[in-house]
Amino acid sequence: MVDTSKMVKAKVWVLDRRPLGEPTIEDFKLLEEDLPPCSDGDVVIAAECLSVDPYMRYRARKMPLKTTMPGGQVARVLESKSPSWRVGQYMVCYPGWRSHTLVTAKELKEGGLGSYTPLPDLKDFPKSTGLGVVGMPGNTAYFGFLELCQPKSGETVLVNGAAGAVGSAVVQIAKIKGCKVIASAGSQEKCEWVKSLGADHVFNYKTTSVTQALKDAAPDGINCYFDNVGGQFTLEALPHMADFGRVSLCGAISTYNDETRDKGQLVANSPFDAGLIITKQLRVEGFLVPRWIARWMEGLNQLKQWVVEGKLKYQETVTEGFENMPKAFIGLFHGDNIGKAIVNV
Ligand SMILES: NC(=O)c1ccc[n+]([C@@H]2O[C@H](COP(=O)([O-])OP(=O)(O)OC[C@H]3O[C@@H](n4cnc5c(N)ncnc54)[C@H](OP(=O)(O)O)[C@@H]3O)[C@@H](O)[C@H]2O)c1
């Protein structure tokens, strides 16, 4: 007979309905489930904080309905029958929007970005930084900017979404590399923070024309453009690129809630003017951060060192309560977060 007194109950958010345009709370459903017993080699983990990220909107377009929303979390080992994990140890892992998870011996051994890895020693910094500046968004900034933009000291760099998890790190890495940084964000408070991070010119794209801001701030052209936003912003930014400029296409959040895409139709409104890319001889490259999985720890170690040295500052916007996962996620599209958006269980 199963001893039900020891059963762990998990709360799980599933995608209940496919979002059309901007996601709504009703697109998600909170379920409760009993975890299976912890067998030889398995562990049971409890999430302490979870990440909400823009890519989840993309996944919501393709993932099967009624399945768990994807995502990362920092979790504590509650029960262990694995020789590699002890009770109380912390890990960074990707079981999705779940409060508790049984992780099988087989899953514990799997590699790749979705692997179960010990939380790096983050000194006195919050554990949630393992989901932000010393985690996936940090590495997105580190590799996506340094590898694709190849910035040189003295060059001019443009970063949008600059008060977000990825953008705020790119601004500071560009300053560490000796670049002039032009940045944009969606409120005065955000712009002031980005300025305090060392950006040379910061503008609010909601109140200032991108074309005018770049005309003023980059009269000699932009050498490196790290794009988190896409759409109209990129349309207006590209004419300001210098010859032989490099564009790192990280994200296109301004297009994620596009209903045309939800309906599976191709979108014909690309901001990329081929003639302009050719005549300016630009290099434009998209990336997904798992490309650098083999160098993952190199990135995290460097980011951690910069944080410890005070060269890389971060903020987090913390939403309390696992029941508020959808609210925190939807908030990303309203600019509710400064720095990394985190949900505490
Ligand atoms: N390629 C990869 O492997 C990879 C990995 C991670 C992230 N990303 C991408 O990187 C970008 C930033 O991600 P993040 O995790 O750092 O998120 P984030 O910037 O922390 O949060 C999203 C921010 O985007 C801005 N935003 C929302 N809707 C917008 C719109 N219509 N136009 C312009 N800005 C808008 C908001 O800031 P404002 O108030 O400033 O508008 C919001 O706070 C996203 O596009 C994401 O998909 C890519």
The ligand as a MOL file (V3000), in Angstrom:
LIG
                    3D

  0  0  0     0  0            999 V3000
M  V30 BEGIN CTAB
M  V30 COUNTS 48 52 0 0 0
M  V30 BEGIN ATOM
M  V30 1 N 18.2450 34.7470 -28.1690 0
M  V30 2 C 18.2290 34.2140 -26.9430 0
M  V30 3 O 18.7680 33.1500 -26.6910 0
M  V30 4 C 17.5340 34.9940 -25.8500 0
M  V30 5 C 17.6920 34.6360 -24.5080 0
M  V30 6 C 17.0660 35.4200 -23.5330 0
M  V30 7 C 16.2830 36.5100 -23.9060 0
M  V30 8 N 16.1240 36.7950 -25.2250 0 CHG=1
M  V30 9 C 15.3500 37.9540 -25.6720 0
M  V30 10 O 15.9470 39.1040 -25.1240 0
M  V30 11 C 14.9610 40.1080 -24.9090 0
M  V30 12 C 15.0380 40.5860 -23.4730 0
M  V30 13 O 14.7430 39.5010 -22.6090 0
M  V30 14 P 14.7850 39.6980 -21.0310 0
M  V30 15 O 14.6480 38.3460 -20.4160 0
M  V30 16 O 15.9520 40.5340 -20.6750 0 CHG=-1
M  V30 17 O 13.4140 40.4810 -20.7510 0
M  V30 18 P 13.2970 41.8890 -20.0410 0
M  V30 19 O 13.9490 42.9020 -20.9190 0
M  V30 20 O 13.7750 41.7640 -18.6380 0
M  V30 21 O 11.7320 42.1400 -19.9720 0
M  V30 22 C 10.9890 42.5170 -21.0690 0
M  V30 23 C 11.0380 44.0500 -21.3120 0
M  V30 24 O 10.7800 44.2810 -22.6970 0
M  V30 25 C 10.2410 45.5610 -22.8620 0
M  V30 26 N 9.1050 45.5050 -23.7810 0
M  V30 27 C 7.9470 44.8410 -23.6310 0
M  V30 28 N 7.1450 45.0310 -24.6960 0
M  V30 29 C 7.8310 45.8440 -25.5290 0
M  V30 30 C 7.5310 46.4310 -26.8090 0
M  V30 31 N 6.3810 46.2050 -27.4430 0
M  V30 32 N 8.4780 47.2360 -27.3710 0
M  V30 33 C 9.6410 47.4760 -26.7540 0
M  V30 34 N 9.9820 46.9590 -25.5550 0
M  V30 35 C 9.0750 46.1540 -24.9570 0
M  V30 36 C 9.7730 46.0500 -21.4900 0
M  V30 37 O 10.6600 47.0900 -21.0700 0
M  V30 38 P 10.3600 48.6590 -21.4380 0
M  V30 39 O 9.6370 49.2190 -20.2450 0
M  V30 40 O 11.7140 49.2070 -21.6310 0
M  V30 41 O 9.4970 48.6590 -22.6550 0
M  V30 42 C 9.9340 44.8230 -20.5930 0
M  V30 43 O 10.2490 45.1600 -19.2780 0
M  V30 44 C 13.6310 39.4830 -25.2850 0
M  V30 45 O 13.3070 39.8550 -26.6030 0
M  V30 46 C 13.9040 38.0030 -25.2030 0
M  V30 47 O 13.0490 37.2450 -26.0060 0
M  V30 48 C 16.7340 36.0600 -26.1990 0
M  V30 END ATOM
M  V30 BEGIN BOND
M  V30 1 1 1 2
M  V30 2 2 2 3
M  V30 3 1 2 4
M  V30 4 1 4 5
M  V30 5 2 4 48
M  V30 6 2 5 6
M  V30 7 1 6 7
M  V30 8 2 7 8
M  V30 9 1 8 9
M  V30 10 1 8 48
M  V30 11 1 9 10
M  V30 12 1 9 46
M  V30 13 1 10 11
M  V30 14 1 11 12
M  V30 15 1 11 44
M  V30 16 1 12 13
M  V30 17 1 13 14
M  V30 18 2 14 15
M  V30 19 1 14 16
M  V30 20 1 14 17
M  V30 21 1 17 18
M  V30 22 2 18 19
M  V30 23 1 18 20
M  V30 24 1 18 21
M  V30 25 1 21 22
M  V30 26 1 22 23
M  V30 27 1 23 24
M  V30 28 1 23 42
M  V30 29 1 24 25
M  V30 30 1 25 26
M  V30 31 1 25 36
M  V30 32 1 26 27
M  V30 33 1 26 35
M  V30 34 2 27 28
M  V30 35 1 28 29
M  V30 36 1 29 30
M  V30 37 2 29 35
M  V30 38 1 30 31
M  V30 39 2 30 32
M  V30 40 1 32 33
M  V30 41 2 33 34
M  V30 42 1 34 35
M  V30 43 1 36 37
M  V30 44 1 36 42
M  V30 45 1 37 38
M  V30 46 2 38 39
M  V30 47 1 38 40
M  V30 48 1 38 41
M  V30 49 1 42 43
M  V30 50 1 44 45
M  V30 51 1 44 46
M  V30 52 1 46 47
M  V30 END BOND
M  V30 END CTAB
M  END
